[in-house]
C-alpha cells in the first residue's frame, strides 16, 4: 500500500504506508476462520504421535533429496540391486528371466540424464521389481545351492571324489510352479504367451546333444513337441502355414487365441559355438518354457479328454 506524503517544501511524494497501532495488533493476532482453526490445531499436531504426524504432515525430506525424488527414485541400477539381494550376477540374471523382470529404459528420466555416461551404459530396473525379487523363495534356494556347491568343491579339493559324487547327487531342488501361476493368473494369458515357449522347445528338439545341451533335455523337448502336435491335429486347430528361410511358421487357433510357432528345417546341423550363443541364458528360458508347456498341455488334455484315448504303457504291454 502506498500513501502521499509532503516534504518541507510542500511537495507530495509517494511512499509506503506506515503501519498503525491497529495494523500491528492484527499482524500479531491470528485472523478468524481458517487461520484461527490452524492456530488451534498446531499444538495438537505437535503433541501427536509420530505415526499421526507422518499421516497428516508427510515424511520430512532430507536436505538435497528433492532432486532424487519422483520418477528417478523409482529406478535402481544393477549394481545396487546385486548389493541389496546379495546375489551373483549369474544368479541375478537367472532369477530375472524366471520372474519375467527386464531392464527399463531410463533415457527419459530427468535426474538420470544428468549423469549421461552412467545412464547410457548402465542397466536399470524398477524399484518395485527388485523389492519383489527380495521376497522370492527362489533367492533362498539359490543361496542354499551356493553353500552346497562350496561343500562339494571342498571334498574335491581334498581328493575325495567318491564322497563328492555322493554329495552332488543330493543337491537341493526347486520348482517353478508358483512362478507360472503368478505370471499367468488366467489360462488365456498363458496361451497368449505360448509362442516363444513353443519355438524354443522346437529349436532344442532339433539340436544335437553337445556340451550344455544334454540328451535328457532334448528328449523332454521332443516329448512336448509330439504332445502339442497331437493336440493340434486331433482338434483340427491348425489355420495357417508359411515357409521361410528360418523354417516353417504355423498358426493354430486354441480357445480363441492365435498361437504361432516356428519349426526349424530338418537339416543336419552342428550346435552353434558357445562364443556366439550363451547357452546358459537359453537353457534358463527353456527351463521356464518347459514348465509352462506342461501346465498348458495338462489343461488342454484334461478339458478335451473325450477327444483323446487314454492309454497306459507298461512293460508288459510294450513286450506284447
Secondary structure, DSSP 8 states (H G I E B T S, - for coil): -EEEEE-TTS-EEEEE----HHHHHHHHS--STHHHHHHHHHHHHHTS-HHHHHHHH-----TT-STTSGGGGGEEEHHHHHHHHT--HHHHHHHHHHHT---B--TT-HHHHHSHHHHHH--EEEHHHHHHHHT-HHHHHHHHHHHHHHHHHHHHHTT-HHHHHHHHTT------HHHHHHH-SSHHHHHHTHHHHHHHHHHHHTS--BTTB-HHHHHHHHHHHHHHHHHHHHHT-EEEEEE-SSEEEEEEEETTEEEEEEEE---------TTTS-HHHHHHHHHHHHHHHHHHHHHHHHHTGGGS------HHHHH-
